[in-house]
Amino acid sequence: MKNFKVAVVQSSPILFNLGETILKVGDLVGEASTQGAKLILFPEAFIPAYPRGLTFGTIVGSRSKEGRELWLKYWENAIEIPSSEIDVLGNYAKKAGAYLAIGVIEREAKGGTLYCTLLYFGPNGDLLGKHRKLKPTASERIIWGEGDGSTLSTFDTEFGTIGGLICWENYMPLARMAMYRKGVDIYLAPTADHRDTWQATMQHIALEGRCFVLACNQFVTKDQYPKDLPGLHELENQPEVMTRGGSVIISPMGEVMAGPLFGKEGVLYADIDMHEIGKSKMDFDVIGHYARHDVFDLTIHDQPETVSVNKHKEC
């Protein structure tokens, strides 16, 4: 399949509400599928929220009771794998006959650590796999654990290889190179970055990787936060528009195909012609004729992290 339609969903979750957000995802997937989309992307941390503006009661050396209550709310509305919620998301993909990629907050079933995760579902409804964010940025490190190289994932489909990185992972040159090495054709970049400068990064990745780039962000206003949310008073000095979007679709030659969309919810669509990737490789191929493998080398540790204990090790 060389030609198909993609959709990038710029919307807001029902913040801190797992069940209601799952239902909203179903409506949005249905909307995109009626337009013929065969690949549908949602933003970073869409389920249950990207908690912009909140501190979770943390300062260096202490945590507050209110912050722990907020954390509990966030933790309880995260998603586990496997779970009935995963099954529902898979059913949405199956009903749409499309690939679905969506940013979630994943709760580890054993231990309870939270991860910022990108889930991939196939058009048969199966969970194909996931990517856990390698390095949460700044205060994100308080609430999310770090992924490892085992989830630097790409997936072969009938129209090409899909994969991607989350938000500021896209500023990590070696992480991008790992994606290119895995042959990514459709590069997904769910994010929470709504700055104008993000657009230049997305165009750079398209040109560097000679791939289509689908970048996706939320549009969230302050009045969408639950009124009974612990720590809500921290938003008093925040702007009314907390996240203004900036979703965009870019060609392998760095040309903007749809968007960027700012200031409202909406769904971007683009018709993808996979022949454009082949044309773009004529003068630049970051893992091929432009790579200089005799000079540079990249090692990717792509096995799960393990902890070994040697009881007889001498100190």
C-alpha positions as CSV (number, residue, x, y, z in Angstrom):
1,M,0.0,0.0,0.0
2,K,1.8,3.1,-1.2
3,N,-1.0,5.7,-0.6
4,F,-3.1,6.1,2.5
5,K,-4.5,8.8,4.9
6,V,-3.2,9.6,8.3
7,A,-4.9,11.6,11.1
8,V,-3.4,13.6,14.0
9,V,-5.8,14.3,16.8
10,Q,-5.3,17.6,18.7
11,S,-7.7,17.5,21.6
12,S,-7.9,17.4,25.4
13,P,-8.6,14.5,27.7
14,I,-11.2,14.6,30.4
15,L,-8.4,15.4,32.8
16,F,-7.5,12.9,35.5
17,N,-10.5,10.7,34.5
18,L,-9.5,7.4,32.9
19,G,-13.0,6.2,32.1
20,E,-14.3,9.4,30.6
21,T,-11.2,9.9,28.6
22,I,-11.3,6.4,27.1
23,L,-14.9,7.2,25.9
24,K,-13.7,10.4,24.3
25,V,-10.9,8.5,22.5
26,G,-13.6,6.3,21.0
27,D,-15.5,9.2,19.6
28,L,-12.3,10.8,18.1
29,V,-11.1,7.5,16.6
30,G,-14.6,7.1,15.1
31,E,-14.4,10.6,13.6
32,A,-11.0,10.0,12.0
33,S,-12.0,6.6,10.6
34,T,-15.0,8.1,8.9
35,Q,-12.5,10.3,7.0
36,G,-10.6,7.2,5.9
37,A,-7.6,7.5,8.2
38,K,-5.5,4.3,8.4
39,L,-3.1,5.6,11.0
40,I,-4.4,7.7,13.9
41,L,-2.1,9.5,16.4
42,F,-3.0,11.0,19.8
43,P,-0.8,13.3,21.9
44,E,1.6,12.5,24.8
45,A,0.0,11.6,28.1
46,F,-3.5,11.9,26.6
47,I,-4.7,9.3,29.1
48,P,-5.4,10.6,31.7
49,A,-3.6,14.0,31.5
50,Y,-0.4,15.9,31.1
51,P,-0.4,17.7,34.5
52,R,1.0,21.0,33.3
53,G,1.3,23.6,36.0
54,L,1.1,21.3,39.0
55,T,4.0,20.6,41.4
56,F,2.6,17.6,43.3
57,G,3.7,19.4,46.5
58,T,7.4,18.8,45.9
59,I,10.3,21.0,46.9
60,V,13.9,19.7,47.4
61,G,13.9,17.8,50.6
62,S,10.1,17.3,51.2
63,R,6.7,16.4,49.8
64,S,3.3,17.7,51.0
65,K,0.2,15.8,52.0
66,E,-1.8,17.6,49.4
67,G,0.8,16.6,46.8
68,R,0.5,13.0,47.7
69,E,-3.3,13.3,47.3
70,L,-2.8,14.7,43.8
71,W,-0.4,11.9,43.0
72,L,-2.9,9.3,44.2
73,K,-5.5,10.8,41.8
74,Y,-3.1,10.6,38.9
75,W,-1.9,7.1,39.9
76,E,-5.4,5.7,40.2
77,N,-6.3,7.0,36.7
78,A,-3.3,5.7,34.9
79,I,-3.6,2.6,32.7
80,E,-2.2,-0.9,33.3
81,I,-1.2,-3.5,30.7
82,P,-3.1,-5.7,30.3
83,S,-6.4,-4.3,31.4
84,S,-10.0,-3.9,30.3
85,E,-9.1,-0.3,29.1
86,I,-6.4,-1.7,26.8
87,D,-9.0,-4.1,25.4
88,V,-11.4,-1.2,24.7
89,L,-8.6,0.8,22.9
90,G,-7.9,-2.2,20.8
91,N,-11.5,-2.6,19.9
92,Y,-11.5,1.1,18.8
93,A,-8.6,0.3,16.4
94,K,-10.3,-2.8,15.1
95,K,-13.6,-1.1,14.5
96,A,-11.8,1.7,12.6
97,G,-9.6,-0.8,10.7
98,A,-6.7,1.5,11.5
99,Y,-3.4,1.6,13.4
100,L,-3.8,3.6,16.6
101,A,-0.9,5.2,18.5
102,I,-1.8,7.0,21.7
103,G,0.1,8.6,24.6
104,V,-0.8,7.3,28.0
105,I,0.4,7.3,31.6
106,E,1.2,3.6,32.2
107,R,1.1,2.2,35.7
108,E,3.5,-0.8,36.2
109,A,1.4,-3.6,37.6
110,K,4.2,-4.8,39.9
111,G,5.6,-1.9,41.9
112,G,3.3,0.9,40.7
113,T,5.8,3.2,39.0
114,L,4.3,5.5,36.4
115,Y,5.7,5.8,32.9
116,C,5.0,8.2,30.0
117,T,4.2,5.6,27.3
118,L,3.2,5.5,23.7
119,L,1.0,2.5,22.8
120,Y,0.6,1.0,19.4
121,F,-2.5,-0.9,18.3
122,G,-3.0,-2.8,15.0
123,P,-6.1,-2.7,12.8
124,N,-6.9,-6.2,14.1
125,G,-7.2,-4.8,17.7
126,D,-4.0,-6.2,19.0
127,L,-1.6,-4.2,21.2
128,L,1.5,-4.3,19.0
129,G,3.8,-2.9,21.6
130,K,4.8,0.3,23.4
131,H,7.6,2.8,24.0
132,R,8.4,4.2,27.4
133,K,9.9,7.7,27.5
134,L,13.6,7.3,28.1
135,K,14.2,10.6,29.9
136,P,11.4,12.6,31.5
137,T,12.2,16.3,31.4
138,A,12.7,18.5,34.4
139,S,9.8,18.1,37.0
140,E,8.4,15.2,35.0
141,R,11.2,13.1,36.7
142,I,9.3,13.4,40.0
143,I,6.2,11.6,38.6
144,W,7.5,9.3,35.8
145,G,10.1,6.6,35.8
146,E,12.6,6.1,33.0
147,G,12.1,3.6,30.1
148,D,15.0,1.5,28.7
149,G,16.2,0.5,25.3
150,S,13.9,-2.5,25.1
151,T,11.0,-0.2,24.1
152,L,12.8,1.7,21.3
153,S,10.1,0.2,19.2
154,T,9.2,0.2,15.5
155,F,6.5,-1.8,13.8
156,D,6.3,-3.0,10.2
157,T,3.0,-2.4,8.5
158,E,1.5,-2.9,5.0
159,F,2.4,0.7,4.2
160,G,5.8,1.1,5.9
161,T,7.5,1.1,9.3
162,I,6.1,3.2,12.1
163,G,7.7,4.3,15.3
164,G,8.7,7.4,17.2
165,L,9.8,9.3,20.3
166,I,8.0,11.3,22.9
167,C,8.4,15.0,23.3
168,W,12.0,16.1,24.2
169,E,13.3,12.6,23.4
170,N,13.3,14.1,20.0
171,Y,16.1,16.4,21.0
172,M,18.3,13.3,21.8
173,P,20.4,12.7,18.6
174,L,21.3,9.1,19.4
175,A,17.6,8.3,20.2
176,R,16.6,9.7,16.8
177,M,19.4,7.7,15.1
178,A,18.1,4.5,16.8
179,M,14.8,5.2,15.1
180,Y,16.4,5.8,11.7
181,R,18.5,2.6,12.1
182,K,15.3,0.7,12.7
183,G,14.0,1.9,9.3
184,V,11.2,4.3,10.4
185,D,9.1,5.6,7.5
186,I,6.3,7.2,9.5
187,Y,7.9,9.0,12.5
188,L,5.5,9.8,15.4
189,A,6.2,12.6,17.8
190,P,3.5,13.0,20.4
191,T,4.5,15.9,22.6
192,A,3.5,18.5,25.3
193,D,5.7,21.2,23.7
194,H,3.6,24.0,22.2
195,R,6.4,26.5,21.4
196,D,6.9,27.9,17.9
197,T,10.4,26.4,18.0
198,W,9.0,22.9,18.1
199,Q,8.0,23.2,14.5
200,A,11.6,23.7,13.4
201,T,12.6,20.5,15.2
202,M,9.8,18.5,13.5
203,Q,11.0,19.8,10.0
204,H,14.6,18.9,10.9
205,I,13.6,15.3,11.8
206,A,11.7,14.9,8.6
207,L,14.7,16.1,6.6
208,E,17.2,14.2,8.7
209,G,15.4,10.9,8.7
210,R,13.8,11.3,5.2
211,C,10.5,10.2,6.8
212,F,7.0,11.5,7.2
213,V,6.6,13.2,10.6
214,L,3.3,13.3,12.5
215,A,3.6,15.6,15.5
216,C,0.7,15.7,18.0
217,N,-0.1,17.9,21.0
218,Q,-3.1,18.6,23.2
219,F,-5.2,21.7,23.4
220,V,-6.1,22.3,27.0
221,T,-7.6,25.3,28.9
222,K,-7.4,26.0,32.6
223,D,-11.1,25.6,33.2
224,Q,-10.9,21.9,32.0
225,Y,-9.0,20.9,35.2
226,P,-11.3,19.2,37.8
227,K,-12.6,21.8,40.3
228,D,-11.9,19.4,43.2
229,L,-8.4,18.6,42.1
230,P,-5.9,18.7,45.0
231,G,-3.4,21.5,44.3
232,L,-5.6,23.3,41.8
233,H,-4.8,26.6,43.5
234,E,-1.3,26.3,41.9
235,L,-2.8,27.2,38.6
236,E,-3.9,30.7,39.7
237,N,-1.0,32.4,37.9
238,Q,-1.1,30.1,34.9
239,P,-2.6,31.3,31.5
240,E,-6.1,30.4,30.5
241,V,-4.8,28.4,27.6
242,M,-2.5,25.8,29.3
243,T,-1.5,24.0,26.1
244,R,-2.1,25.6,22.7
245,G,-1.4,22.7,20.4
246,G,0.9,23.0,17.4
247,S,0.2,19.6,15.8
248,V,1.6,19.2,12.3
249,I,2.2,16.7,9.5
250,I,5.5,17.1,7.5
251,S,6.8,15.3,4.4
252,P,10.2,13.7,4.0
253,M,11.4,16.9,2.2
254,G,10.5,19.0,5.2
255,E,7.3,20.5,3.6
256,V,4.3,21.1,5.9
257,M,1.4,19.0,4.7
258,A,-1.1,19.9,7.4
259,G,-1.1,22.4,10.2
260,P,0.4,23.6,12.4
261,L,-2.8,23.9,14.3
262,F,-2.9,26.3,17.2
263,G,-5.5,27.6,19.6
264,K,-8.3,25.0,19.2
265,E,-9.1,21.3,19.1
266,G,-9.2,19.6,15.7
267,V,-8.0,16.7,13.6
268,L,-5.4,17.1,10.9
269,Y,-5.4,14.8,7.9
270,A,-2.9,14.2,5.1
271,D,-2.7,11.8,2.2
272,I,0.6,9.9,2.4
273,D,2.4,8.8,-0.8
274,M,5.2,6.4,0.3
275,H,7.0,7.0,-3.1
276,E,8.1,10.4,-1.6
277,I,10.4,8.6,0.8
278,G,12.2,6.8,-2.1
279,K,12.6,10.1,-3.9
280,S,14.0,11.9,-0.9
281,K,16.7,9.3,-0.4
282,M,18.4,10.3,-3.8
283,D,20.7,12.8,-2.1
284,F,20.5,12.0,1.6
285,D,20.2,8.8,3.6
286,V,21.2,9.1,7.2
287,I,21.8,5.3,7.6
288,G,23.0,4.6,4.1
289,H,25.1,6.5,1.6
290,Y,25.4,9.6,3.9
291,A,26.3,7.6,7.0
292,R,30.1,7.0,7.0
293,H,29.9,3.8,9.0
294,D,33.7,3.6,8.8
295,V,33.9,6.7,11.0
296,F,30.8,6.5,13.3
297,D,29.2,3.7,15.2
298,L,26.1,3.4,17.4
299,T,25.4,0.8,20.0
300,I,21.9,0.4,21.2
301,H,21.3,-1.5,24.4
302,D,17.9,-2.9,23.5
303,Q,17.4,-5.6,26.2
304,P,15.3,-5.0,29.3
305,E,17.1,-3.8,32.4
306,T,18.0,-6.5,34.8
307,V,19.2,-6.5,38.4
308,S,21.8,-9.2,39.3
309,V,23.0,-9.9,42.8
310,N,26.2,-11.6,43.4
311,K,26.1,-12.8,47.0
312,H,29.8,-13.7,47.0
313,K,31.0,-10.4,45.5
314,E,33.7,-8.9,47.6
315,C,33.5,-5.2,48.5
